[in-house]
Amino acid sequence: MTNELNPLQRQLVNRYQGGFPLLARPFALMARTLKCSERDIIQNIDSLLQQGILSRFGPLYDAVQMGGALTLAALSVPESQYEQVTQQVNSLSQVAHNYRRDHSLNMWFVLATETEVELESAILQIEEMSGLQVYNFPKQSEFFIGLWLELTPQCGVNTITPPTVHKPLVDAYCVDAMDRQIILHSQAGLALVADPWQPICEAVGCSEDELLERLQRLLDCGVIRRIGLVPNHYRLGLKANGMTVWDVNDEQAELLGQHIGQLDFVSHCYLRPRHLPEWRYNLFAMVHGHDRVEVLDKTRIIKGILGDACVADNVLFSSAILKKTGLRFAA
């Protein structure tokens, strides 16, 4: 798929996975930087979205940093019920992502809510609808999150170490009513018009200056992780997705997690609780590659870093994307 992209599209993906300009007429600045027209920028981003090369374009929000709740959860679903349970789980707006994985725990989904109570309620609702136990894996420590890609002139795609990530200035940010309206009207992405801020201003009733100030504040405090183009790594050639899980010595888990999170092929790295006896693993690291062989090669690198501190490991490959919408707060 990468060989079908034109040079401008490659530049857009490589340069603007984050750092989208927070100023009036942002596409005009991008056009000056990339030596093309504002219209070229807008049309090519639209084309990338239409082709599925981008999964979205806009701000990526962090539910926890805005005072909400986020967790990874899993179900063991009998094959005869799989389609029905998929529909039940995906019907909840709180489910941001849902994947089928090769394991007895064969459905893994992310829940994002505005409160811890709502999260617990969503888990109970899934258990009631499906009649199955939900295994809840809330993060205990986050070492890294974010998949950054580089499209090469040879029509390849590589995972890369991201630019320096801005650290939140506060542990949590109190989202006010105006912030919440801004989130509601931007969580699905930004408009592809010369002034993408104006539709949001009109919807929430604020000036463009105030909107940009608030967005900058949300970036500074970590409520927005980044604003930019979000590549669809599957469409770009990274078709193998392995959730590697490790049973690591508790005393060393934090330090080792920091090392694993720095690897350029790891997009997510967390410490999560065990569920004994069914689930013994406490360190999770998502690994991406062009195929399963590449993922397994990268997994061996992780194994070498963990050494004797790890007593068991597994790789849960993704075999189907059941839902992928990202965080969505209800109106």
N, C-alpha and C positions, 0 to 999 in steps of 0.2 A: 504493500500500500504506500510506503514512503516514496517509492519511485514515481508515484502519480502526483506528488506535491510540487508546486512551482517554487522557485527560489524565495519569493516573498513569503510564502506560507511557511517555509522552513525557518526563515528568520523570525517570523512572528512566534512560532512555537518555541524556538530556542531562547528568545529574548524576553517574552512576556508571560511566562508561567506564573510570574509574580511581578510586583512593581508597576501595575497599571497606574498611569498618572492620575492623581487626585487633583485635577484642575479643570477649568472650563475647556471644552473642545479637546478632550484628551487624545482623540484619534488624530487630530491635526499635529500634535507634538510627535506622536508615533510616526506619522508620515514624514515629518522633517528628519527624524532620526534615521528612518529607513529609506529616505530619498525616493518617495513615491507620493501619491495623492491621498488625501483623507478618504476619498471614495474607494481607492484601492484597498486601504486597510479594512474598511467596513465590509466591502464585498468579499474579501478573502477570509475574514473571520467567519462571515455568514456561510461561505462555502465549506469551510472546515467543520462547522457545526452540522450542516446539512449532510455532509459525507459521513459523519460520525467519527471524524478524526479527533474532534474535541467532544468531550462528554458534557461540558458546560463552559460558560464564560461569565465571570463575575466574582463576587467575594465568597470565600470559604469560611463558614462560621464554626466556632468552637462552643458547643452547648455548655460544657462544664465551666468555661471561663466567663460565661455570662450568667452563671448561677444555676444552670440547669443540670441535667444528669445524662450520662452516656454509659452504655455498657455493651459488651459483646455477649451474645447468648447462643445456646445451641440446643438442638432437639435430636433425638434418635427416632426417626420416622419410618414406620413400616412402608415398604414399597407400595402396598395396596392403598395406602392413605396419602402418598406423597403429593399428588396433585391437589387433593382437597386441602391438606395442611398448608401447602404453599399459598393457595388462595386466601386462606384464613390469616396467615401471618402477614402477607403482603397487603391485606385490606387495612391494616393499621397505618395511619399516617406517621406514627412514631417510629416505624421501621424504615431506616434510611438505606440500608443495604441488606441483601440476602443472597447467600451463595450455597450451592450444593457442593459438598466436599466428600472426598473418598475416605470414609471412616464410618464406624458404627454411629457416631454422632455426625449425621449426614446433612444437617441443615444448620448453617451458621448465619446469624443476622445481627445487625447493629441497631440498638434502640437509642433514640435521642429525644429527650423530653425537657420541658421547662422546669420541672420539679422532680425531686426524688420520689415523692408520693405518686406522681403520674407514671414514673418508670415502674414502680412496684405494681401499680394497677394494670399497666400494659402486660407485664409478665403474667399476672394472674389471669387476665383475659385470654391470653394465648393458651395457657394451661386449661382453662375451662372450655375454650372452643375446640382444642385438639384432643383433650384427654391425655396429654403427654406431659412429662416433667420437663420444665425449662431449666437448663444448666446455665447459671448466671456467672459471667466472668468479668466483673468490673475491674478496671485498671487500678492497680496498687501503686505503680510507678510508670511514668511515660518517659521513654528514652529518646524516641524520635517518631515523627509522623510526617509523611510527605514524599511523594514519588516525583522526582525531577528527571526529565529526559532530555537528551540531546540528539537531534537529527543530524546525521553526518552527510557530507557531500557525496559519499558513496552510496547514498540511499539506505543507510542503516540507522538503527536507533540504539542508544546506549543509556543506561542509568548513570547518573552523575551525582557527585556530592553537591548539595544545593548551596545557593548563596547563604551568607550568614543570616540565620533566622533571628528576627527581632524578639528578644525576651520580654514577656509581659512586665509592666511596671508594678502591677498589683497582683495579688493572689486571685481575686475575683472582682468583677466589675458589676456595679448595680445598673442594670439596663432600665432606663426610664421609659415612659409611655411613647415618647417620640422615637427613641432608639428602637423600640419594639416594632413600631410601624415601618421604620426604615428597613429593618430585618425582614419583615413580612413582604415588603415590596421589592426586595433585592435578592432574596434567598434562591429564587429560581433562575437568576442571572440578570445581566444588564441588557438594556435595549441597544440594538445596533443602529443608532442614529447619531448625528453629529454631536449632539449634546445628550449623552445617555443619562445624565442626572435629572434632566427636566421632568421626565415622566414620574420619577420618584418624588420630586419636590411637589408636583401637582397632587399626587396621591396622598402625601402625608401633611401637606400644608406648611412647608417651610421654604426659606430662601435657599438658593444654591450654595451660598457661602456657609450657611449653617449646616447644610447637608455634608459638605466636604469637611468641615471642622469635626462633625460627629463621626464621620467615617474614619478620619485620621485618628481620632481618640479611640475608636473601636480597634483600629490596627495596633495602636501603641499599647493597649492593655491586653491584647491577645484574643479579644472576642472575634475579630477577623484574623484568621491565620495568614491569608494573603488574598490579593485581588488580581485576577488574570485569567489566562487561558488554561484549561484543565484538559490535558491530552488523554485520549482513550488509548491506553497502552496496548490493549488487545488489537485494536485496528492498526496500530503502528508496528505490530510484529512481536510484541512481548506477550505471547499467547499462553505461557505457562505461569501459573500463580500458585505458589506453594506456601501454606501457612506452616512454618517450621515451629515445632514446640519442643521444649527441653525441660527435663527434670534436673534442676540446678540446685546445688547446695545453697540454702537460704542465706547463710552468712556472706556468701560471695556474689549473690544474685544481682545486687544493685550495681556493683562495680563492673561485673561482666556484661550486664545489660547496657551500660554506657558504651562499652567497647563495640558491642554488636550493633547498636544504634548508629554508629559512625560509618558503617560499611555502606558504600554507595549503592549496592544492590538491595538494601533493606529499606522498605518504604514505611513500615510500622514496627515498632519494638516496644513491648510492654512487659511488665511484671503483673501477673494475674493469679487469683487463688486456685489452688488445687480442688478437685472434687473426688476425694478418695472414697472407695477404691476404684471408681470408674475412670477417673482422670488424674494422673499423677504429675502433669506438667505445669510449671509455673512461669516459664519464660517463653514469650511468643515473639516471633520475628517473621514478617512477611517478606518473601523473596520472589523476585520476578525474573523471568528469562524467556528466551525465544522458544524453548521447548523444555520438556521435563528433565532431559539430560543436563542442560545448563543449570537448571534450578538445583539439581542434586549435586553438581560440581560445586556450586556456591554454598550449598548446605555443608559440604565437607570442610570448607574454609571456616565456617562458624564452629563446626565440631572441633577443629584444631585449636581455635581460640579458647573454647570452653574447657578443653582438656579433661582432667580428672574430676573437675568440679561438676561435670554433667554425668549422670548415671543412666539416663535413658533419653531417647529422642524419637521424633516421628515427623513426617511431612504429610500434611493434608492438602492434596491438590484440589483446586477448584475445577469442577466438571461442568458447572452451569451457573450463569448469573440469573438469579431469580428475581431480583429487584435492585435497582441502583438509582436512587433519586437524590441522595444526600439529605442533610438536615432540612426538615420542613416544619415550621411552627404553624399551628392552626390560627386562622384569623379570629 
